[in-house]
Amino acid sequence: MNKLGLLVLVYLASTAFVFAGGFSVTSPEVKSGGNIANEQVFNGFGCEGGNVSPSLHWKNVPAGTKSFAVTVYDPDAPTGSGWWHWVAFNIPADLTSIPKGAGDPRLKRMPAGSIQSRTDFGKPGYGGPCPPEGDKAHRYQFTVYALKTDQLPLDESAPAAMVGFYLHQNLLQTAVLEANYGR
């Protein structure tokens, strides 16, 4: 096979993979690779955002999925271990989205049976981006986990690291949306 034929074959194989579609997550409020809007930014620690969790929509769910979890993580936080901004799990398998504002436990917008547990802010619920002033822009990873179990045996007091342990023990696949924020 000549080089042109090989290039065409590689191109067709790569486009077939893209069009076949894998497990993915999107949000009207947060664009992949984009900058996070003030509506989603934390309100505290010197930040003056709306602290509203974005809506998340996922598709092409892996076969065998029995529940979902959602996290928001900042790997660039100057802590040595990153920063957990949102931890939610036991989201029913028949759902493919969560609404805007669901990260506020007082509003009760999370699906029935789901649990929001402790973040690095010390309490359950969404806490938006708020990196140190003057630091480089941080990456924020909005991750949906497709799980092979109906429920994780945890409650709202579970720290993010413990939830992470159970997520990885029951993981089928993840879908990640990454966006940036700096100040």
C-alpha positions as CSV (number, residue, x, y, z in Angstrom):
1,M,0.0,0.0,0.0
2,N,1.3,3.4,-0.9
3,K,1.6,6.4,1.6
4,L,-1.5,8.1,0.2
5,G,-3.6,4.9,0.6
6,L,-2.3,4.5,4.1
7,L,-3.2,8.1,5.0
8,V,-6.7,7.6,3.6
9,L,-7.2,4.4,5.6
10,V,-6.0,6.2,8.8
11,Y,-8.3,9.1,8.1
12,L,-11.3,6.9,7.5
13,A,-10.6,4.9,10.6
14,S,-10.3,8.0,12.8
15,T,-13.5,9.6,11.4
16,A,-15.4,6.4,11.9
17,F,-14.4,6.4,15.5
18,V,-15.5,10.0,15.9
19,F,-18.8,9.5,14.2
20,A,-19.5,6.3,16.2
21,G,-19.5,8.5,19.3
22,G,-18.4,7.6,22.7
23,F,-19.7,8.4,26.2
24,S,-19.6,12.2,26.4
25,V,-20.8,15.2,28.5
26,T,-21.7,18.7,27.4
27,S,-23.2,21.8,29.1
28,P,-24.8,24.9,27.6
29,E,-23.2,27.0,30.4
30,V,-19.6,25.5,30.2
31,K,-17.9,25.0,26.9
32,S,-15.1,22.5,26.5
33,G,-11.8,24.3,26.4
34,G,-13.5,27.6,27.1
35,N,-13.6,30.0,30.1
36,I,-16.0,29.4,32.9
37,A,-18.6,32.2,33.2
38,N,-19.0,34.3,36.4
39,E,-22.4,32.6,37.0
40,Q,-20.5,29.3,37.9
41,V,-17.7,31.0,39.9
42,F,-17.6,30.6,43.7
43,N,-18.9,33.4,45.9
44,G,-16.3,33.7,48.6
45,F,-12.5,33.5,49.1
46,G,-12.3,36.8,47.3
47,C,-14.5,35.6,44.3
48,E,-17.8,37.2,43.6
49,G,-19.6,34.7,41.4
50,G,-23.1,33.3,41.2
51,N,-21.9,29.8,42.4
52,V,-24.5,28.1,40.2
53,S,-23.7,24.6,39.1
54,P,-24.1,24.2,35.3
55,S,-26.5,21.8,33.7
56,L,-24.8,18.6,32.4
57,H,-26.0,16.4,29.6
58,W,-24.4,13.1,28.7
59,K,-25.0,10.6,25.8
60,N,-23.8,7.3,24.5
61,V,-24.0,5.7,27.9
62,P,-22.0,2.4,28.3
63,A,-23.9,-0.8,28.4
64,G,-24.4,-2.1,31.9
65,T,-24.6,1.3,33.5
66,K,-26.5,1.1,36.8
67,S,-25.9,4.6,38.1
68,F,-23.9,7.8,37.5
69,A,-21.8,10.1,39.6
70,V,-20.6,13.7,38.8
71,T,-17.5,15.4,40.1
72,V,-15.8,18.8,39.5
73,Y,-12.1,18.8,40.2
74,D,-9.3,21.3,39.9
75,P,-6.0,19.5,39.3
76,D,-4.1,22.8,39.4
77,A,-5.1,23.9,42.9
78,P,-2.0,24.7,44.9
79,T,-2.7,22.0,47.5
80,G,-0.6,19.1,46.3
81,S,-3.7,17.1,45.8
82,G,-6.0,19.4,43.7
83,W,-9.4,20.6,44.9
84,W,-12.8,18.9,44.8
85,H,-15.6,21.4,43.9
86,W,-18.5,19.0,43.5
87,V,-19.2,15.3,44.4
88,A,-22.5,13.8,43.6
89,F,-23.4,10.1,43.2
90,N,-26.2,7.5,43.1
91,I,-27.7,9.3,40.2
92,P,-30.2,6.9,38.6
93,A,-29.2,5.1,35.4
94,D,-32.3,6.2,33.4
95,L,-31.2,9.9,33.5
96,T,-28.9,11.6,31.0
97,S,-28.8,15.1,32.5
98,I,-28.9,17.1,35.7
99,P,-30.3,20.7,35.7
100,K,-28.6,24.0,36.2
101,G,-28.5,24.8,39.9
102,A,-28.7,21.2,41.0
103,G,-25.5,21.6,43.0
104,D,-27.3,23.7,45.7
105,P,-28.7,21.1,48.2
106,R,-31.3,23.6,49.4
107,L,-33.0,23.7,46.0
108,K,-33.5,19.9,45.9
109,R,-32.9,19.8,42.1
110,M,-30.8,16.6,42.2
111,P,-32.6,13.5,41.1
112,A,-34.4,11.5,43.8
113,G,-32.0,9.1,45.5
114,S,-28.8,10.9,44.6
115,I,-26.4,12.2,47.2
116,Q,-24.1,15.2,47.2
117,S,-21.2,14.7,49.6
118,R,-18.4,16.8,51.1
119,T,-16.2,18.8,48.8
120,D,-12.9,20.5,49.8
121,F,-15.0,23.5,50.9
122,G,-16.1,21.2,53.8
123,K,-19.7,20.7,52.9
124,P,-22.0,19.0,50.3
125,G,-22.9,20.8,47.1
126,Y,-21.3,22.7,44.3
127,G,-18.6,25.2,45.0
128,G,-17.5,27.0,41.9
129,P,-14.0,27.9,40.7
130,C,-12.0,30.5,42.7
131,P,-8.2,30.0,42.1
132,P,-5.8,32.3,43.9
133,E,-5.6,35.8,42.4
134,G,-2.7,36.2,40.0
135,D,-2.3,32.4,39.6
136,K,-2.4,30.9,36.1
137,A,-5.8,29.9,34.9
138,H,-6.8,26.6,36.4
139,R,-8.5,23.6,34.6
140,Y,-11.8,22.4,35.9
141,Q,-12.8,18.9,35.0
142,F,-16.5,18.2,35.0
143,T,-16.6,14.4,35.0
144,V,-19.6,12.0,34.7
145,Y,-18.9,8.5,35.8
146,A,-20.9,5.5,34.4
147,L,-21.0,2.9,37.2
148,K,-21.7,-0.8,37.4
149,T,-23.5,-0.5,40.7
150,D,-26.9,1.0,41.7
151,Q,-25.5,2.8,44.7
152,L,-22.3,3.6,46.5
153,P,-22.5,2.7,50.2
154,L,-21.8,6.3,51.3
155,D,-23.7,9.4,52.6
156,E,-23.3,13.1,52.4
157,S,-20.5,13.1,55.0
158,A,-18.2,11.1,52.8
159,P,-15.1,13.0,51.8
160,A,-14.2,13.2,48.1
161,A,-11.3,10.8,48.4
162,M,-13.5,8.1,49.8
163,V,-16.1,8.7,47.1
164,G,-13.3,8.5,44.5
165,F,-12.2,5.1,45.8
166,Y,-15.7,3.7,45.3
167,L,-16.1,5.4,41.9
168,H,-12.9,3.7,40.6
169,Q,-13.9,0.3,42.1
170,N,-17.2,0.5,40.2
171,L,-16.2,2.4,37.0
172,L,-17.4,1.4,33.6
173,Q,-16.4,4.7,31.8
174,T,-16.0,8.4,32.3
175,A,-16.9,11.4,30.2
176,V,-15.0,14.7,30.9
177,L,-15.7,18.3,30.0
178,E,-12.7,20.5,30.9
179,A,-12.9,24.3,31.0
180,N,-10.7,27.1,32.5
181,Y,-10.9,29.9,35.0
182,G,-8.4,32.4,36.2
183,R,-8.4,35.8,37.9
